[in-house]
Amino acid sequence: MKTTLKRIKLLSKQLLPEIISVRREIHSNPELAFEEYKTAAMIASVLDKHGIKYEKGIAKTGVVALIKGNDPGKKIVALRADMDALPIKELNDVEYKSKKEGKMHACGHDVHTASLLGTAIILQEMKDSFSGTVKLIFQPSEEKYPGGAKVMIEEGVLENPKPNVIFGQHVYPDIEAGKIGMKSGNYMASTDEIFLTVRGKGGHGALPHKNIDPVLIASHIIIALQQIVSRNARPDIPTVISFGRVIAEGQTNVIPDEVKLDGIMRTFDEEWRAEIKERITKMAKGIAESMGGECDVFIDQGYPVLVNDEKVTGKTREYAIEYLGKENVLELELRTTAEDFAYFTQKIPGCFYRLGVRNDEKGITSNLHTATFDVDEKSLETGMGMMAWLTVRELGG
């Protein structure tokens, strides 16, 4: 295996300039959820160049490729990368800055896609060195409901052939380039969006006794719902309820007829998640009615809790230490952000780990989803090599 490891590291180093070029092309031409047609075309062109068979048009813009080693039916490993960008105006002053006004790869999906293409090239080069089949999933729309993972699964991406295990990686600006991190078991939260419409009776702000004030009702609801977190949630199950949008279109002296509240709820237990929804509904409606108004409640179900399989993650950690050294493999904590990779791990065992992209000396420190987010492109070498190595190890190469 030492020879295989050295070969993967050598190929990763040799491919780095090409994969950086691919990443920059994708970064310069960001596309939003389910609009990734040019990105898909670029993926196809790279796969064509290296003789890798694929299928396009899954979940509109998704691409799925297969690389068959010896005894291709022995075991199937799936690798996933997401492709979509965010509606953010990029503020970085770099040669590969976004050419699309108001669109940016601020979550690193350009890195995920380019890295997986590098992994594909390495595995295609080494297909005589492992048994089984590798399924490469280039997924659209991780950033937008219902999530490209869900749609791809519904269209059969986990069939013909069915993977035994799946891996995904995501950039992480809290970790230095050259390192990775992971966590077994519950890792990322479920996510649901809350939409409340509070109705009352509007009128003159100086005559409140003639009105039913939906602004006041809404304020009571916002405060009361925090009780679910502080007094109903178990201390060992992190829970978040936050409202980021409040629309009350009155005036300084005009109370409106209705107020709209938009927010999120996040947690790490599916049974508790269902209970939270019931509590929000009962509490919001009850408060509104007790104050003479009414409240419509709609909770849009989003991504489930992302659970990293204990056994798979344990092996991934071992493989990572082999490839990177123990000092470069970190243990991570729970994150209340969410990921639609969770749909895959609901169906088959998997591990979703983090790829370090930070470089303090170069000033590459910005958080995800910000207008100045960028990565140390040396991380692409780690990303493609690490995923190739864990695939070969998992397949018994």
N, C-alpha and C positions, 0 to 999 in steps of 0.2 A: 504493500500500500504506500510505502514511502516514495516509490517511483511514480505512482499515480498522483500523489500529492504534489510532488515537485513539478510534474507535467502540467497540472492544472494551474499552479502558481505561475509557471513560465508562460502558458497560453494567456492567462489573465493580464500579465504584464505586456505581452506582445500586442494584445487586442485593445489595450487601454486607449491609444490615440483614436482608433476607429470608433470605439464606443463613446468616447467623449464627443466626437463629431456628431454621432447619432443623437446623443442627449441634447446637444446644443441646437440641432435642427428641430427637434421636438419642442424644446423650450421656446425657441423663437416663434413657433407657430402653434400656440396653445389652442385647444378646442374644448368646448364645454361638454357636459354630459350628453351622451348619445349623439354627439356631433363629430366624433373623432374619425372622420372619413380619411383625411390626409394622413393622420397618424397611423391608421390601419394600413393605408397604402404603403407607407414607409416600412412598416413592420413586414409586410408581404415582400417588399423589394429586397430586404436584408435576408429573409428566409429563402427567397428564390436564389439569391447570390450564393448561398451556402448549401443548396440542394436539400432543404428541409421542407417536407410536405406539410400543407396546412389547409384549413378551411376558413373562409371569410364570411362575414354577414351574420354571425351569431349574435343575437340581441342587438341587431342593427349594424353595429360597427365592430363587434368582437372578432378576434382571430384565435383559432386553436390549431396548434401544430403538434405533430407526433414525431418522436425520434425513437426508433426501435433498435435495441441492442441485441445481444444474443438471447435466444429463448424469450422472445418479446412478450409472451403471455404469462411469464412467471410472476411478475409483479409490476404494477403500474404506479408511478409517482407523478403527481401533478404539481406544477409550479405556476404561481399566479402573479401577474403584475397588472395594476390598474393604469388607465391612460388619460383620464380627463383632467382638465384644468379648472381654475376657479374664476369667478367674475371679479377680479381684483386688478387694479392698474399697477403695473410694475414700476418701481422707483429705482431699481438698480441701474447703474451706469456701466454696462458690460456689452461686449460685442454681440452677445447672443440674447440681448434683451428682447422681450416680447414685441412682435410686430403687430399684434392684435390689440387695439386700444380697449382697455377695460378687461382684458383676459390675461391670465398669468398662471404658470405652474408654480403656485405658492405652497403646494403640499408635496412636491417631489415626485409626482407620478411620472414625470419625464425621466427621472433617475430609475424608477422601478422598471419602466419599459425598456430603456436602453440596457440596464443591467441584465434583464432577463434575455434580451437578444444576445448579449455577450455569453451568458450561460448556455444558450441554445447552440451557439457556434462551437463552444468548447465541447459540449456533449456530442454534437454531431461529429466532431473530430475524433472523439474517443469512444464512439458507439461500439466498437469491437472489444472494449475493455470492461463492459458491464452487461449484466443480464436484465431483461425486462424492458419496459417502455416508459418513456417520459412524455407526459402530456403538458404542453405549454399553453397556459390560458392568459391571453391578453384581453383584459376586461374593461368595458366602458363603464362610465357613470358610477364611480364609488361615492362621489360627492352629493348625489341627488337621489332622493327617493324615486322609485322603490329600490334602487340599487341595482347595478348591473349584474352583480353576483346572483341575485334572486332570479332575474330574467334569464340569465345563461343556464342556471340550473333547471328552470322550467322548460327550456329549449333543449335539454338533454346533454349539457356539457359534462356531466359526471357519469355518462353512460358511453358505451361503445368506443373505447373500453372504459370500464369503471375503475377509477384510481383506488388504491389501497390506502393512500396517505396523501396529504397536500401540504405544501409549504408556501408561505408568503413572507415578504420583507417590506419594511417601511422605513424611510429615512427618519432620523431622530437628531435634531440639532443640539440636544443636551449631551450627546455622546461624541467624543472625538472621532474623526475619520480613522479607520483602521481597527475600530472596535465594534462589537455588536452587543445587544442585550436581549434578554427574554425573561418570561415568567411562566411557570407552569400553572395550570388550572385557570380560574377566572382571571382575565387580563383586562379586557375593555368592556365598557358599560353598554347596556341596551340604551336605545335612544328613541324617544317618542316626542312628538310635537303637540303642544296644547293650544287650542284655539277656543277662546271664550268670547261670547257676545253678551254683554250685560245691557238689558233694556229697562228703561224707566220712563219718565215723562219730563221732557225738557221744558225750559222756560227762562224767565228772567232771573239772573243770578242774585238780584236784590230781593227776590220774592221766593225764597226756598220753600216756604210752607205750601206753595201752590204746585210744587214739582215733586217728582220722585227722582232723586239725583243719582244717575248711574255712575258718575265719577266717584262719589262717596262709596257706593256699593262696591265698585271695582277695587277701590283701595282696601276695603275690609277683606275682600276675597284674597287679594295678593298677600296680605299679612297673615290671614288665617291659614292659607295653604302651607305656609312654612311650618305650621304645627305638625303636619304630616312628617316632615323631616326630623323635627326636634323631639316629638313626643310619640310618634307611631312607628318610625323606622327602628329596626334593631341596630344597636351600635356597631355590630360587626358586618352590617350590609350598608356600605356607602350609598347615599341617596342624594340627589340634587333635583330641586325644582326651582327654575329661574324664569323670570319674564323679562324679555328684552324689547318688547314692542307694546306700547300702550297708545291707542288712538282714541282721543276724545275731541271730536271736531266741533267744539263750541267756541266761545269767545270769552274775553275777560268778564263780560256780564251776561253771557248766555250759557246756560246749562244744556248740553246736548241730550238727544233722546236715547242714544246708546254709546257704549264704550267697547272697544275691541281690545282684547288682551291676547298676545301670542307669546308662548314660552316653550320650555323644554322640560322633560323629566328624564333622569338617568339613574340606573341602579344596576345591581349585579345578581339579582335573583328573579327568575321568571314568575314564580308564584307571587312574590311580593310586588313585582311589576304590575300584575293584574289587579292586585288589591289597591295599589296606589291610584289606578285609574278610577276604581269605584269610589274611593274616598274623595278624590278631586271632584268627581261628578256630584256626589251627594252634598259635599260641603259648599261648592259654588252655587248650586241651585238653592240649597237651603238658606244660605245667607241672603241671596237676592230676594227670595220670597219673603223672608222675615222682615226685609226692609221695604217691601211693597213693590219690588221689581221682579224681573225674571232673568234667567241666564241660560243660554244655549251652550252646550259643551260638546266639542268635537276633539277627540284625541287621536291623532294620526299615528298608527303604529309604525315604528321605524325598525332599525336593525336590532337583532337579538344580542344577548350577552355573548362576547367572544371568549370561548373557552379553549385554551391550549391543552391538548391531550397530554396527560402526565407522562405516559410512556414515551410518546413521540418527542415531546419537549426534552425529556431526559436524554434521549439519544442525540437529539440535535445539539444539546449543550456539550455532550462528549465529542461529537464530530467537530464542533466549533473550536473547542480547546485543542484538538489535534491540529486544526488548520491554522488557528490564530495565536494559540498560546493562552494559558489560563488567565493571564493578566489582562487580556483583551476581550474576555467574555464576561459580561456584567449581569447581575440579577436586577430585574426591574420591579417596580411597584405597580399596583392597580392604577389604571387611567380611566377617568370618567369621560374621555372622548370615546367615539364609537367607530366601528369599521364593519362594512358589509361582508368582509371575509368571514364573519361569524356565520353566515348562511352556509358556507362550505363546511365549516367545522361542526355544524349541526348534522351534516350528512355523513362525513367521513372523518377519521382522526387527522389532526393537523397541528401545525405550529406556525404561529405568526410572530416573527421576531423583528428587532429594530436594528437598523444599519446606521452607525455613527457617521455624521457628515460635518461635524464642527471643526473649525480651525481658528483659534483665537488670534494667532499671529497674522492671519490674512483678513481678520475682521469678519469672518463668516460665523455669525452667532445669532442671527435673527430667528425668531420662532416661526413655526408653521403658520400658514394662513396670514402672513403679513406681506406687505408690499416690497419689503427688502429681503425676503427669504432667498437664500442661495446655498449651495453646497460646495464643499471641497471635492473636486472631481476625482481626486485620488480614491475616494470612497467607491467609485465604480469598479475599481480593480478588486476591492474587497467584496463588493456585492456580487459580482458575477462569479468570482472564484469560490466564494463561500457556498453559494447555492449549487454550483456544479459539484463541489466536494461532498456536500451532504446528500446530494442525489445519488452519486456513485456509491457512497457508503451505504445508503439506504437500500440500494439495489444489489449490494453485495459485489461491487466491482473489484 
